[in-house]
């Protein structure tokens, strides 16, 4: 009678698990939290496995199902959660095995048990190592999607994410956030005179010069072509003006020196501040771009903000090796 009851319980549990799987499959398309849904599926699934293991009418071969635990756990939950869930249910399996067969000497031989233990931990280690490798590859892919291939700076996508995060912090902490639109002056002339290879080196050089003048908490991004964008956290528009002037001076005073040539360029910068110039990234960039164009139209090599008409650095544009406007 006990055997029949146990078999009926196992059949009922399996049928319930099938129906639950259909429900989870239906919810899969409607949830934003896959980790929580995966955990809600794996825990009862593995619990049914433990139930099957401990029933007297099941044979020893059913314990082979335990090898699914580390594979599914790591696949659906990731490295850390997968490892924790795997160790928990594999430990339960070991306890159930001992309680069920500890009085059966032929099944408790050290060699057989050692084989099972080694195989289980090999599968666990391989699953964990695979997940570590997958996470690293995913991180590298994500980083490459947010990086400019030439300069190694953050690209426009990374700039968007930085703004979303830092604008919320600025509103919450009530501190200023400023944006600089930076464009190289007469950059087309560099490409025309020296070639695109030197032009690429010039972009990389200018990016390094500017990055060295910024704090680790600031963000320098390449928007496209010879245009850069800079976010300065905890920095008002007036303070951003000072930073922008120092960038102008640094760029023009540190030309790119190659074997036979020296490429000297300058930058024009437009300044905008979160709040006074808008609360969206588009409004900040538009305001900074308008002031950047003003700087371009009134001599270049200068900084323009909401209340300034721009001021050139001490070096003259005549010192540059480029001539025509882009």
matplotlib code that plots the C-alpha trace (Angstrom):
import matplotlib.pyplot as plt

x = [0.0, 2.9, 4.5, 1.4, 0.9, 4.4, 4.1, 0.8, 2.4, 5.3, 2.9, 0.9, 4.0, 5.2, 1.9, 1.8, 5.3, 4.2, 1.3, 3.5, 6.0, 3.3, 2.3, 6.0, 6.3, 3.3, 4.7, 8.1, 6.9, 5.4, 8.0, 10.9, 12.6, 13.8, 16.0, 13.1, 11.0, 13.8, 14.2, 10.5, 10.7, 13.9, 13.2, 10.0, 11.5, 14.5, 12.2, 10.2, 13.6, 14.4, 11.0, 11.6, 15.0, 13.7, 10.8, 11.5, 10.1, 12.6, 15.9, 19.4, 19.7, 17.3, 20.0, 21.6, 19.1, 21.2, 23.7, 21.0, 21.1, 24.4, 23.8, 20.3, 21.1, 24.1, 22.3, 19.2, 20.5, 24.1, 27.3, 26.7, 23.0, 23.6, 26.4, 24.4, 21.3, 23.5, 25.4, 22.1, 20.3, 23.4, 23.9, 20.3, 20.7, 23.8, 21.8, 18.9, 21.2, 22.8, 19.5, 18.1, 21.1, 23.3, 22.1, 23.0, 26.7, 27.1, 25.8, 27.9, 31.3, 33.9, 34.9, 31.4, 30.6, 33.9, 33.1, 29.7, 31.1, 34.0, 31.7, 29.1, 31.8, 33.4, 30.0, 29.5, 33.0, 32.5, 29.2, 30.6, 33.7, 31.5, 29.3, 32.3, 33.6, 30.2, 29.8, 33.3, 32.5, 29.1, 30.9, 33.5, 30.7, 28.8, 31.9, 32.7, 29.2, 29.8, 33.3, 34.6, 36.9, 39.4, 40.0, 38.8, 36.5, 32.8, 30.6, 27.1, 25.3, 27.6, 27.0, 23.2, 23.5, 25.8, 23.4, 20.4, 22.3, 24.0, 21.0, 19.0, 21.7, 22.1, 18.4, 18.4, 21.5, 20.8, 24.2, 25.0, 25.8, 27.3, 27.9, 30.6, 30.3, 33.8, 34.8, 38.3, 38.9, 39.9, 40.2, 39.3, 42.5, 44.5, 43.0, 43.5, 47.1, 48.5, 46.0, 43.4, 46.0, 47.4, 43.9, 43.1, 46.2, 45.3, 41.9, 43.4, 46.0, 43.5, 41.3, 44.2, 45.1, 41.6, 41.1, 44.3, 42.8, 39.5, 38.6, 38.0, 34.3, 33.8, 33.0, 34.7, 32.9, 33.4, 30.1, 31.3, 33.9, 35.9, 33.2, 33.4, 31.0, 32.0, 29.9, 31.2, 29.5, 29.1, 30.2, 28.2, 28.3, 30.8, 33.1, 32.6, 33.8, 37.1, 37.5, 36.7, 39.3, 41.9, 41.0, 41.4, 44.8, 45.9, 45.0, 46.6, 49.7, 50.3, 50.5, 50.9, 54.5, 55.3, 58.6, 58.6, 55.7, 54.0, 50.2, 48.8, 45.1, 42.6, 39.1, 36.0, 33.6, 30.0, 28.8, 25.4, 24.1, 21.4, 18.3, 19.0, 19.4, 16.9, 16.5, 16.9, 20.1, 18.7, 18.1, 21.6, 23.3, 21.3, 22.1, 25.8, 25.9, 24.3, 27.1, 29.7, 28.5, 28.7, 32.3, 33.0, 31.5, 33.4, 36.9, 37.2, 39.6, 37.2, 34.5, 30.9, 28.3, 24.9, 26.3, 29.5, 30.5, 33.7, 37.3, 40.2, 43.2, 46.4, 47.7, 46.7, 44.9, 47.5, 49.9, 48.0, 49.1, 45.6, 43.8, 40.4, 37.2, 35.5]
y = [0.0, 2.3, 1.6, 2.4, 5.6, 6.7, 5.9, 7.8, 10.8, 10.8, 10.7, 13.5, 15.6, 15.0, 16.0, 19.1, 20.0, 19.6, 22.0, 24.4, 24.3, 25.4, 28.3, 29.4, 29.2, 31.5, 33.9, 33.9, 36.4, 38.7, 39.1, 41.5, 39.5, 36.3, 35.5, 35.5, 33.4, 30.9, 30.5, 30.0, 27.2, 25.5, 25.2, 23.1, 21.2, 20.2, 19.5, 17.0, 15.4, 15.0, 13.5, 11.0, 10.1, 9.3, 7.1, 3.4, 2.2, 4.3, 2.6, 3.9, 5.0, 7.9, 9.7, 10.4, 13.3, 15.2, 16.0, 18.3, 20.5, 22.4, 22.7, 24.2, 26.3, 28.0, 28.3, 30.0, 31.8, 32.7, 32.1, 33.0, 32.0, 28.9, 27.8, 28.3, 26.5, 23.6, 23.1, 23.1, 20.5, 18.4, 18.3, 17.3, 14.5, 13.2, 13.1, 11.3, 8.8, 8.0, 7.6, 5.4, 3.1, 3.3, -0.2, -1.6, -2.4, -3.2, 0.3, 2.0, 0.9, 3.7, 3.4, 3.8, 6.7, 8.4, 8.1, 9.7, 12.5, 13.3, 13.2, 15.5, 18.0, 17.9, 18.8, 21.5, 22.9, 22.9, 24.6, 27.2, 27.8, 28.1, 30.7, 32.7, 32.6, 33.6, 36.5, 37.8, 37.6, 39.3, 42.1, 42.5, 42.7, 45.2, 47.3, 47.2, 48.4, 51.4, 52.2, 54.2, 51.8, 54.6, 56.5, 54.0, 56.6, 56.1, 56.4, 58.0, 55.0, 55.2, 58.9, 58.4, 55.9, 58.1, 61.0, 58.9, 57.8, 61.1, 63.3, 61.4, 61.7, 65.4, 66.0, 63.7, 65.2, 68.8, 69.2, 70.8, 68.8, 70.5, 69.4, 70.5, 70.1, 70.0, 70.2, 70.3, 73.4, 73.0, 69.2, 68.6, 70.5, 68.0, 65.1, 66.9, 67.9, 64.8, 62.0, 60.2, 58.1, 61.3, 62.5, 59.4, 59.9, 63.5, 62.5, 59.9, 62.5, 65.2, 62.7, 61.7, 65.4, 66.2, 63.1, 63.8, 67.2, 65.7, 64.0, 60.2, 61.0, 63.0, 61.5, 62.2, 60.6, 60.8, 61.7, 61.3, 62.6, 65.2, 66.0, 65.1, 65.4, 65.9, 65.6, 67.3, 66.2, 68.5, 71.4, 74.6, 76.4, 78.9, 76.2, 74.3, 77.5, 77.3, 73.6, 74.3, 77.1, 74.7, 72.1, 74.7, 75.7, 72.1, 71.0, 73.9, 73.8, 70.1, 69.4, 65.9, 65.3, 62.6, 61.8, 64.5, 66.7, 68.5, 68.8, 71.7, 71.9, 73.8, 73.2, 75.2, 74.4, 75.1, 74.9, 73.9, 73.1, 70.7, 72.8, 76.2, 74.7, 71.9, 68.6, 66.2, 65.1, 66.4, 69.9, 70.0, 68.9, 71.3, 74.3, 73.3, 72.8, 76.3, 77.9, 75.7, 77.0, 80.5, 79.9, 78.5, 81.6, 84.1, 82.9, 79.5, 78.3, 79.6, 78.8, 80.0, 79.6, 81.1, 84.5, 84.7, 85.5, 83.5, 84.3, 83.0, 81.4, 83.3, 81.4, 82.7, 80.6, 81.8, 79.5, 76.5, 74.5, 74.5, 77.3, 76.8, 76.3, 72.9]
z = [0.0, 0.9, -2.5, -4.4, -2.4, -3.2, -6.9, -7.0, -5.2, -7.7, -10.7, -9.2, -8.6, -12.2, -13.6, -11.4, -12.6, -16.2, -15.7, -13.8, -16.6, -19.0, -16.7, -16.4, -20.2, -20.5, -17.9, -19.6, -22.3, -19.7, -17.0, -16.7, -13.9, -15.5, -12.5, -10.1, -12.5, -13.1, -9.3, -8.9, -11.5, -10.5, -6.8, -7.1, -10.0, -8.0, -5.0, -7.1, -8.0, -4.3, -3.7, -6.4, -5.0, -1.5, -2.6, -1.9, -5.3, -7.3, -8.3, -7.8, -11.4, -10.8, -8.9, -12.2, -12.5, -10.0, -12.8, -14.2, -11.1, -11.7, -15.4, -15.1, -12.1, -13.7, -17.1, -15.7, -12.5, -13.3, -11.5, -7.9, -7.5, -9.6, -7.4, -4.2, -5.5, -6.9, -3.6, -1.7, -3.8, -4.4, -0.6, -0.1, -2.7, -0.8, 2.4, 0.7, -0.9, 2.5, 4.3, 1.6, 1.0, 4.1, 5.1, 1.6, 1.7, -2.0, -2.8, -0.2, -1.5, -1.3, -5.0, -6.3, -4.0, -4.9, -8.6, -8.1, -6.0, -8.4, -11.4, -9.7, -8.7, -12.2, -13.7, -11.1, -11.7, -15.5, -15.2, -12.9, -15.2, -18.2, -16.6, -15.5, -19.1, -20.4, -18.0, -18.9, -22.6, -22.1, -20.1, -22.8, -25.5, -23.4, -22.9, -26.6, -27.4, -25.2, -26.4, -29.4, -31.3, -32.2, -29.0, -26.4, -25.0, -24.1, -27.2, -27.5, -26.0, -22.9, -22.7, -22.7, -19.8, -17.8, -18.1, -17.0, -13.9, -13.0, -13.7, -11.2, -8.7, -9.4, -8.7, -5.7, -4.1, -5.4, -7.0, -10.4, -13.5, -16.6, -20.2, -22.6, -26.3, -27.8, -31.4, -33.0, -35.1, -38.7, -38.4, -42.1, -42.9, -40.9, -42.9, -46.2, -45.4, -43.6, -44.4, -42.4, -40.5, -38.9, -38.4, -36.4, -34.3, -33.7, -32.4, -30.1, -28.9, -28.2, -26.4, -24.1, -23.5, -22.4, -20.3, -18.4, -17.4, -16.1, -12.9, -12.7, -11.9, -15.1, -18.4, -21.7, -24.7, -28.5, -30.1, -33.7, -36.1, -34.3, -31.8, -28.1, -25.2, -21.5, -18.4, -15.2, -12.1, -9.1, -11.4, -12.1, -15.4, -14.1, -12.9, -16.2, -18.0, -16.1, -16.9, -20.5, -20.7, -19.2, -21.8, -24.6, -23.3, -22.8, -26.3, -28.1, -26.0, -26.5, -30.2, -31.6, -32.4, -35.0, -36.7, -39.3, -38.4, -35.5, -35.7, -33.6, -33.2, -31.1, -29.8, -29.4, -26.5, -25.7, -22.1, -20.7, -17.3, -16.1, -15.0, -16.5, -20.0, -19.6, -17.9, -20.8, -22.6, -25.8, -24.4, -22.8, -26.0, -28.1, -25.8, -25.8, -29.6, -30.2, -28.1, -29.8, -33.2, -31.8, -30.8, -34.3, -35.9, -33.8, -34.1, -32.7, -29.9, -27.3, -24.8, -25.0, -22.3, -21.6, -20.4, -22.3, -25.9, -25.6, -24.9, -26.8, -25.2, -25.3, -28.3, -31.6, -34.2, -36.7, -35.0, -36.1, -39.2, -40.6, -42.4, -43.9, -41.9, -41.8]

ax = plt.figure().add_subplot(projection="3d")
ax.plot(x, y, z, "-o")
ax.set_aspect("equal")
plt.show()
